[in-house]
Amino acid sequence: MSTWLFAPPILFIVVFAALSLASKIASFLSFKNPNPGKGQKECYACGEDVPNHRLQPDYSHFFRFAFFFTIIHVVALVISTVPAASPDTYAIMVMYIAGALIGLSILFRKAK
């Protein structure tokens, strides 16, 4: 058997075509309501009526925690992958820890 069949682009096209065909078959076989209800196309929010305008949630608190976890995980990844064979690598770990502390102090400083 040829190995070109297992090349990533060819395999991607084959899997994509198979999944597209399966999706079309499932769409053909699925139940479709001939009489859609009055509220079927309206927004639903746990039984409450949603106003017609789009809701704009405030993500400012979420971004702080997302950046916090990103900084901590990158520092943990770099520190855990630094080889321990050389004492010169300890400087890299100290630099990443210092950078993380500076970044976290900037991230959680009080806005004026």
Secondary structure as GFF3:
##gff-version 3
##sequence-region A 1 112
A	DSSP	three_ten_helix	3	6	.	.	.	ID=ss1
A	DSSP	alpha_helix	8	29	.	.	.	ID=ss2
A	DSSP	alpha_helix	60	81	.	.	.	ID=ss3
A	DSSP	alpha_helix	89	107	.	.	.	ID=ss4
###
